[in-house]
Amino acid sequence: ERGSIIVEIQDGPVFDEHGQVVAIEGFVVDVTELRSFQRELENLVGERTAALEAANARLSEEVQERRLAEAKLRASEERYRLLYNRSPIMMHSADAKGRLLNVNDQWLTVLGYERDEVLGRNIEDYLSDASRKHFLERIRPEFLRSGQLKKVPYEMVSKDGNVVHALVSAASQKDDRGRITSSITVVEDITAVKKIEQEARLARERMFQAAKMVSLGTVVSGVA
C-alpha cells in the first residue's frame, strides 16, 4: 500500500584517522504516529481551551448577573427598611411565640422605649391586663388558626404607664408545611380618637343633665 510517512532524520559526518570526512552516517525514525498523536492532542487541547474560555465567560456573566441581583436585593431591602422604620403607623414583627423580632421608629416613639429594650420580649408584655387576658384566651388562638387579624381593639401600655388605645391588624408568614413562623403587625394608634369620643360622650351627658334640670325647673315653676 502506497502512502507517506513522517520521519525524523539524524545524521553526522564520519571521519577517518586523518580527520577527513569519509562518509555521512545517520538514522531515520518514523514519527508518523507520534505526529498524529500530537495533532490530536493539540486539537483536544484547543477544544478544551475553547470550552474552558466559554465556561469562564458564562461564569463571568453569571457572577455579574448575581452581583447585579444582589445589589438590587440590597436596594430593595434598604427601601423596605426605610419604609418600615419611617412609617407613621406603628409596626412590629414577631416570631410564632410572640417574641418581638423588630419594631419601627413610630412604635418606639408612641410607647417610649428604646429598640434594645423591647427586642426579644413578648408582645403581651405591652398589653393592659384586660387586653392580655383577651389576647391569650381569644385573639392568639384565632390568629394561629386563621393566620391574620383585622382591626382588633387593644389597650397597650407605654413605658410611663399611659394607656394607648389601638386597632391591631396582622398577617402571618408560614413555612412549607403551613406552620406559622412569624408575623408582621400594624398597630393603629386611636388614643386621640378615643379621647375625642369620650369628651363628646361627656358633653352629651352634660347636655342631657342640663336639659333634665331645665325640664325639672319648668315643672317646679308650673307647680308653684
Wavefront OBJ file of the C-alpha trace (Angstrom):
o trace
v 0.000 0.000 0.000
v 1.448 3.335 -1.076
v 1.409 6.268 1.250
v 3.561 8.811 3.010
v 5.092 8.813 6.427
v 6.678 11.429 8.575
v 10.231 10.783 9.629
v 12.935 12.450 11.621
v 16.479 12.096 10.281
v 19.523 12.465 12.450
v 22.947 12.199 10.774
v 26.506 13.290 11.051
v 29.932 13.009 9.352
v 32.253 10.056 9.725
v 35.978 10.941 9.904
v 38.990 8.785 9.083
v 42.198 8.678 11.063
v 43.356 11.816 9.282
v 40.337 13.777 10.209
v 38.869 13.664 6.775
v 35.129 13.164 6.192
v 34.725 9.852 4.511
v 31.017 9.255 4.945
v 27.752 10.528 6.310
v 26.110 8.299 8.877
v 22.629 8.632 10.280
v 19.334 7.031 11.099
v 15.716 7.599 10.206
v 12.904 7.471 12.791
v 9.277 7.024 11.728
v 7.314 9.624 13.752
v 4.069 9.432 11.779
v 2.023 8.101 14.707
v 3.739 10.449 17.129
v 2.914 13.487 14.975
v -0.660 12.247 14.561
v -0.972 11.899 18.304
v 0.499 15.383 18.774
v -2.042 16.846 16.333
v -4.887 15.059 18.109
v -3.555 16.285 21.433
v -3.274 19.844 20.117
v -6.813 19.664 18.741
v -8.091 18.300 22.053
v -6.252 20.985 23.991
v -7.698 23.597 21.653
v -11.223 22.273 22.126
v -10.792 22.099 25.893
v -9.339 25.598 25.941
v -12.250 26.948 23.891
v -14.735 25.145 26.137
v -12.986 26.477 29.247
v -12.962 30.011 27.864
v -16.681 29.723 27.061
v -17.361 28.355 30.553
v -15.335 31.175 32.086
v -17.280 33.693 30.016
v -20.596 32.197 31.164
v -19.375 32.117 34.748
v -18.297 35.736 34.498
v -21.722 36.668 33.134
v -23.427 34.709 35.914
v -21.252 36.409 38.527
v -22.116 39.805 37.096
v -25.813 38.914 36.988
v -25.649 37.610 40.564
v -23.885 40.757 41.745
v -26.494 42.881 39.984
v -29.299 40.816 41.541
v -27.689 41.096 44.969
v -27.313 44.862 44.529
v -30.974 45.140 43.553
v -31.959 42.960 46.521
v -29.922 45.110 48.909
v -31.504 48.237 47.467
v -34.965 46.686 47.803
v -34.259 45.616 51.393
v -32.950 49.082 52.186
v -36.122 50.661 50.761
v -38.214 48.227 52.798
v -36.292 49.034 55.998
v -36.646 52.738 55.297
v -40.382 52.379 54.662
v -40.788 50.116 57.701
v -38.849 52.291 60.124
v -40.180 55.649 58.946
v -43.800 54.633 58.602
v -46.112 56.983 60.543
v -48.033 53.904 61.731
v -46.741 51.642 64.500
v -45.443 48.307 63.172
v -43.762 45.281 64.690
v -42.806 41.757 63.662
v -42.730 38.740 65.968
v -41.946 35.032 65.909
v -44.512 32.256 66.318
v -44.396 32.616 70.119
v -44.987 36.361 70.052
v -41.399 37.432 70.754
v -40.590 40.734 69.086
v -38.145 40.474 66.195
v -38.330 44.107 65.119
v -40.264 47.293 65.793
v -40.331 50.507 63.802
v -39.500 54.019 64.975
v -43.129 55.080 65.433
v -43.763 52.066 67.707
v -40.862 53.156 69.898
v -41.944 56.805 69.850
v -45.524 56.105 70.929
v -44.629 53.626 73.674
v -41.488 55.461 74.792
v -38.961 52.615 74.558
v -35.521 52.130 73.034
v -35.204 49.327 70.490
v -32.813 47.226 72.581
v -35.298 47.344 75.472
v -38.024 45.515 73.569
v -36.463 43.131 71.036
v -36.789 39.556 72.255
v -39.572 40.352 74.695
v -43.113 39.072 74.176
v -45.708 41.426 72.743
v -48.124 40.524 75.553
v -45.776 42.362 77.952
v -47.010 45.623 76.426
v -50.740 44.962 76.772
v -53.016 46.033 79.585
v -54.226 43.297 81.926
v -57.641 43.141 80.249
v -56.186 43.073 76.730
v -53.588 40.466 77.708
v -56.295 38.131 79.004
v -58.369 38.654 75.854
v -55.282 38.165 73.687
v -54.271 34.878 75.295
v -57.771 33.404 75.501
v -59.347 34.563 72.236
v -57.149 36.518 69.866
v -53.976 34.408 69.815
v -55.812 31.096 69.204
v -57.800 32.726 66.412
v -54.632 34.128 64.842
v -52.878 30.743 64.967
v -55.899 29.224 63.242
v -56.537 31.814 60.522
v -53.118 33.474 60.243
v -54.499 37.003 60.264
v -56.131 39.702 62.368
v -58.085 42.732 61.206
v -58.571 45.864 63.338
v -58.775 44.119 66.703
v -59.037 46.675 69.560
v -56.222 46.563 72.097
v -55.046 48.558 75.040
v -51.264 48.865 75.071
v -49.278 50.354 77.942
v -46.417 52.771 77.350
v -43.197 52.843 79.355
v -44.529 55.671 81.539
v -47.746 53.738 82.256
v -50.132 55.540 79.919
v -52.751 53.505 78.071
v -52.512 53.585 74.273
v -55.724 52.568 72.523
v -55.025 50.744 69.270
v -56.525 48.768 66.423
v -54.303 45.833 65.510
v -54.097 44.101 62.115
v -51.660 41.260 61.478
v -50.610 38.794 58.790
v -48.587 35.616 59.259
v -45.679 34.066 57.403
v -45.698 30.258 57.088
v -43.198 27.536 56.260
v -43.655 24.882 53.564
v -45.735 22.812 55.981
v -48.180 25.629 56.595
v -46.940 26.353 60.102
v -46.738 29.980 61.241
v -43.123 31.056 61.661
v -43.535 34.799 62.141
v -45.958 37.672 61.732
v -45.996 41.333 60.839
v -48.416 43.622 62.650
v -49.755 47.110 62.019
v -50.864 48.991 65.134
v -53.151 51.978 64.538
v -52.988 54.417 67.457
v -56.547 55.642 68.098
v -55.899 57.172 71.534
v -56.739 60.675 70.269
v -59.955 59.390 68.664
v -60.909 57.674 71.919
v -60.281 60.898 73.809
v -62.487 62.867 71.407
v -65.215 60.222 71.702
v -65.020 60.351 75.491
v -65.165 64.151 75.511
v -68.161 64.051 73.152
v -69.892 61.492 75.364
v -69.278 63.654 78.453
v -70.591 66.689 76.581
v -73.751 64.795 75.634
v -74.213 63.694 79.238
v -73.799 67.281 80.454
v -76.310 68.485 77.887
v -78.725 65.737 78.942
v -78.332 66.688 82.595
v -78.794 70.340 81.758
v -81.938 69.539 79.780
v -83.222 67.499 82.698
v -82.596 70.408 85.085
v -84.346 72.825 82.739
v -87.248 70.449 82.452
v -87.345 69.952 86.195
v -87.202 73.739 86.715
v -90.135 74.175 84.342
v -92.170 71.580 86.200
v -91.360 73.117 89.576
v -92.238 76.569 88.282
v -95.524 75.293 86.930
v -96.356 73.645 90.243
v -95.508 76.830 92.073
l 1 2 3 4 5 6 7 8 9 10 11 12 13 14 15 16 17 18 19 20 21 22 23 24 25 26 27 28 29 30 31 32 33 34 35 36 37 38 39 40 41 42 43 44 45 46 47 48 49 50 51 52 53 54 55 56 57 58 59 60 61 62 63 64 65 66 67 68 69 70 71 72 73 74 75 76 77 78 79 80 81 82 83 84 85 86 87 88 89 90 91 92 93 94 95 96 97 98 99 100 101 102 103 104 105 106 107 108 109 110 111 112 113 114 115 116 117 118 119 120 121 122 123 124 125 126 127 128 129 130 131 132 133 134 135 136 137 138 139 140 141 142 143 144 145 146 147 148 149 150 151 152 153 154 155 156 157 158 159 160 161 162 163 164 165 166 167 168 169 170 171 172 173 174 175 176 177 178 179 180 181 182 183 184 185 186 187 188 189 190 191 192 193 194 195 196 197 198 199 200 201 202 203 204 205 206 207 208 209 210 211 212 213 214 215 216 217 218 219 220 221 222 223 224
